[in-house]
Every structure is written in structure tokens, then in C-alpha cells.
């Protein structure tokens, strides 16, 4: 049975967005108009210049033909700042990007509050594992803009039938599994995904994480992170790493 999303549909359906790229004049769009006719994958990007965000967009963009053409769905990205969005769209996403000036999608993912990640995220082993994965992908980024606000991903049913799936970014570099997104899109659209391709995506996902964890860089960074944790005062609150 699919997990029930934490976000309530009412918290995202009336969000006001700005359509600002590849249009003559900026236009206001209400969120539910995006998926009124087609179920939609909504990627809530932390920062357009972030290499992790670019990597996630690039991976899912590779399944655009399957999701949009074969399954008849839509794929859009949400950003909370415009800086770098044009390069993000042209080089990594190749699809629609909307601006969320009120950061309402980001607040919805946090149960009504913005979730942020500060420099303390650097002591989490999972951050370094994500960084190793990203370096191997070859996707580069920059440090322009505010990257502290955490994002996530939604798959939303057509019309007002609600949220089918949500993925909440817990640490910098978390990205939704393409295999899981494809499985959800298949269930929502009623269009089967090639089992061999799905299995291959799953295997690649597992192998990738295993290679990241076992790499010399990954092990060294995890050891360094543990040293920081061990050196912290015993009274200091310590959050367990999220993988």
C-alpha cells in the first residue's frame, strides 16, 4: 500500500505561481490549473544553481518521453528564486519552470513551515555520500542564491483528486528515486512501465549508493563526520544521519 502523503492537497492547490521563462510577459498561474487536465510530477527545487538540484532534474528529465508522451502526464519544476533559473531550464531540465515567490510549496513540504538546512548538514555522513554521487555524475553547480531552504517532489493526480506521492528532502542532496517516481506515475496513469527497465533503474540506484558508501572519498568523509560528532559535547543535541 502506498504511503499517505503528509501534505494535504488543500495546502498546494491554490498556490499562486509565476510563469516567467519563455513568455513575453510574466503571468500568474494557480497551481491546480497546472494539473487540471493531466497528472503532474512537481519537483520543488532548492536552488537552480545547486549541483544536487541540477542532477535530480537531469535524471528525471531523462524519463520525460516516458512520463509525458507514454503516460500522458506533465513534469514541472518550482523555484523560490529566479536567479540561475534560465540556465537550469535550458541545460538540465528542458521543461516548464514556475516561480513560487511566497515559498508556499516549500512551506507545504514542511507542514506549514520552511525547512532549512544550515552548515550543520556538513557533519552528516549522508551529505558526503550525496556529494560523492554528484561528483561522479559530472553535474556542476554554483553558490549563487539561497540554498538553505529544503525542497522535495510531488506527484499530483489530475483534477482535484489529490496528491499521489511526496518526497521530502531531509538533507542537502537527497533526490527522489527515479524508479519510485516511475512506479507512482505508472500507477497514476494506468500505463505499465517496462519491467526490465524498471528493474534496471532499481539496480542502478542500489549499486550507486553502495559504490558511494564504499568509495575511499565516501568512507573518509563519513569518518571525518563521525570525528566531529564524537568531539561534540555530550549535552549537544545530535541528529542521526539520514540516508
Number of C-alpha atoms within 10 A of each C-alpha: 3 7 8 11 16 15 20 14 17 13 15 21 20 14 17 19 23 18 16 18 17 10 8 7 8 11 12 12 16 14 18 20 14 19 23 15 15 19 28 25 26 21 26 27 28 27 30 31 22 23 22 26 29 24 23 22 24 18 18 21 17 13 14 18 12 17 25 17 11 14 22 17 25 22 22 18 20 26 25 26 20 17 15 16 22 17 14 23 19 10 11 21 25 16 15 15 27 24 21 21 14 13 20 20 32 27 19 21 27 19 13 13 13 17 18 17 15 11 8 8 18 16 19 24 24 26 24 25 26 21 21 20 21 20 14 10 13 10 17 14 16 11 11 12 16 14 21 15 19 24 32 23 22 22 24 29 22 21 15 16 11 19 22 21 22 22 21 20 22 20 21 26 23 23 22 19 17 18 19 15 21 20 15 17 28 18 14 19 17 11 15 13 17 9 9 9 11 16 12 13 17 16 12 13 14 13 12 14 16 12 14 22 22 13 14 12 15 22 16 15 23 20 14 16 20 15 12 13 16 10 9 12 9 9 6 8 8 10 10 9 13 11 13
